[in-house]
């Protein structure tokens, strides 16, 4: 068995180091604030009913479905981008544990992913609120969306392993992802619809080359009744297989060098 999968299995057998710790990270972050955990709900409220209403009015969209489109788009993009931005520094952030001999590096990647997922789960009630009255929502679509979310989480973990390894060796990767995420946000159909970028246009080619677009489509599309192109599923399948193989190889070869790099 690959070293990555062996460490991953051990992490799931002993989840206290990453699962409970990530929950504590979220709770302690807001503990000293006067409004406490309200601030975890504030960004989705602003983006759904603030930016969503503004962009919907500009584009002449039906408000209910467009609010759901932006709400799911923003929260999923936040989940994905947080993982990419924070994964590069995750090993450096846990340097004392690594130098103390805890070289099961999957714990630290899972901790980063679970923190981002906790923020997403807190927003689920708000997303459910904007779905009230939407005729396009069906039980089958909900199940397909949950399956898509699981696939996205798998991809984020394995991509997070790669980013974390590169970030341990080259800390500049943190600045890189922090700088490019705004551009990626703009070429991902979050505040606009994918149909606005035809496949034969430059905008359409950029959108379809963007992995965030495809990961977003397999989660948001089924639950909102938005059609996904066949190329999206081919893209996701190829990305998943490549991500698993490359991250497993890289982890087996470079994980032991992380303490030296740090």
N, C-alpha and C positions, 0 to 999 in steps of 0.2 A: 504493500500500500504506500502511496506517495506520502511524504512527510507532511504535506499540507493537509491531506485528508485524515491522517492520524491525529494531528494536532486539533483539527476541527472537531473530530469525534470526542476528544478529551475535553474540549471547551464546552460541548453540549452536555457532557456527563457532569461537568462541574461549572454550572453557569453563574455561580455567585460572584465571581470576580468581574464579570462583564455585564451581566443582566441587572443585578442588584445595584452595582456601582453606577451604571448609566442612569438608573432611576434616581439615585441619590444626587447625581450631577445635575439633573433637571430640577429637583426639588430645592436643593441648596442654592441654585442660581437665582431663584425668585424669592427665597425665604425672607430676605431683608427688605424687600420692596413693600410699600404700603398696600398695594393691591394684590400682592402675591402672585398666584398662578393665573390671575386675569391676563397678565402680559403674554402668556403663551397663546391666548385666544386672540390677542389684538392684531397681529399681522394678518391672519386669515380674514378677520372682520373687515379690515381696511381694504384688502385686495378684492374680496368678494363683493361687498356692498359699496365700496368707495370707487376703486379703479374699475370694477366690473360695470357699475352703473354708468360711469363716465364714458368708458369705451363703447358700451352698448348703445348709448345715446348717439355718439359720434357716428357709429357704423349703421345705425338704424336697425339694430337687432331686437328680437323679441327678448325682453328682459329676463324672464325666468330661465330659459335654457342657456342664455349667454352667461348669466351669473354662475350657473353650474359649470359651464365650460371653463370659465376663468378660475373658479374656485378649485376645481380638480387640477387644472393645469398648474396653478401657482403652488399648491401644496405638494404635488408630485415633483415639480421642478425643485422646490425647496428641499425635499427629501434627497433627491439625486445630487443636486449641486453641493449640499452640505457634506455629503459623503466624499465627493471629489475634493472639496476645499480642505476638509479637516483630515482626510486620510494621509495626506503627504506629511503631516506633522505628528501623526499619532504615535509613532515609535519614539520620537524625541520627547513627546509629552509624558511618556511612561518610562523615561530613561532610568530612574532609580530602580524600578521593578526589574527591568531588563538586566541591569548591572548586578542586581541581587541574585540573578540566576534563573528568573522566570522567562525562559526562551520559547514559551508557547505563544508565539506572536499573534495567533488567531484571536486570542482573548482581546487584544487591543483593537483589532479591526472590527470585531463584533461589538465592542463597546461603542465605537464611533457610529456604527450602523444602527445600533439599538437606540442611541440618543436621538438620531435623526428620525427614526421610526416612531418614537414616543411623541415627538412634536406633531408628526402626521396624524397619529391616532387621536390626539387631543382635538384635532380639527375635524374629525369625522362627524361629530354631532352637528357642526355648522354646515358641513357638506350635505348631510342628510336633510337639513332644514331647507336648503335651496332646491332639493330634489322633490319636495312635497308638491304634488299636483302635476309632475312631469309624466306624461303618458308613455314616453319612450323607455322608462325604467321597467325592466322585467326581471323575474327571478333568475332566468337563464343568463341575462345580461349581467346581473350581479355576481353570479357564480363565475362567469367568464372573466369579469373584472378582478375578482379575488385571485383567480388562477394567474392572470396577467401580473398582478401585484407580487405574487410569489416568485414569478420568473424574474421580475425586475429586482427583487431583493437578492436573489441568487446572483444575478449579474453584478449588482452593486458590491456584493461581498468580494467576488473574485477580482473585479476591477479595482476594488479598494486595496486588496492585497498587493496588486502590481503598483498602484500609486504609492502605497506606503513604503514598499521596497525602494522604489526610485527616489522618493522623498527622503529616505534615510541616507541615501548615497549623495543625492543632489538636492539640498534644501531649496534651491531656486524653484522647484516644481510647485511649491506652495504659492509663491508670488505669481507664477504662471496661471494657475487655475483661478486664483483670486482676481486676476486681471481679465481673463477671457470670458468669465461667466456672464457678464452683462451682454456681451456680443452673442453668446449662445442663447441667452434668454430671448433676444430679439429675433433670432432666426428659428425659434421654436414656436409653434402655433399655440400660444397661451392667451394672448390678448387679441388674437386674430384667428381665423379659421383656416385649416389646411387647404381648403378648396380655393383659397385666394392665391395659391402658389402652384400654377400648372406645372406638370412634369417637364415640359419642354422649355421652361423659362429658367433663367439663372437663379432666381429666388427658389423655384421648385427643386432644382438640383441641390442647392445648399441645404434646404430643409430635409431632403431625403438622404443626404449624406450625414445628417446630424443624428447621432444615436439617441439623444434625449427625445427627439420627436417620436422615434419608434417605441421607446420604452413608455412614453406618455400615451401613445395611441393604443397599446394593448391593455392599458388599465382604464383610461377614460372612454375610449371608443365604445366598448360593449355596454357600459352602464348608461351612457347618454344616447345610445343608438346611432353613434357616428360611425360611418363605414371606414374600415381600415383597408388599405391596399394589400394585395398579396405579397408585395415586396417587403412590407413591414414584418410579416411573419418569417420570411426568408432571412431578412436582416437580423432579427432577434435570434433565430436559431443558429445562424452562423456566428454571431457575436457571443452567444452563450458557450458554444463548443470551443471557439478560439480562446475565450476568456478562461475557461476551466483548464484547458491544456497548457496555455502559456503561464498562467499563475501557478499551477502545480509544478511545472518545470522550474520556474524562477524561484519559487519558495524553497524547493529542495536544494537548489544550487546556492542561493544567496542568504537564506535566513540566518545561518550561523555567522555571517559576516556583519550582521546588523550592529551588534555591540561594538565592533571595531569602527564601523562607519560613524557611529554616534559619538 
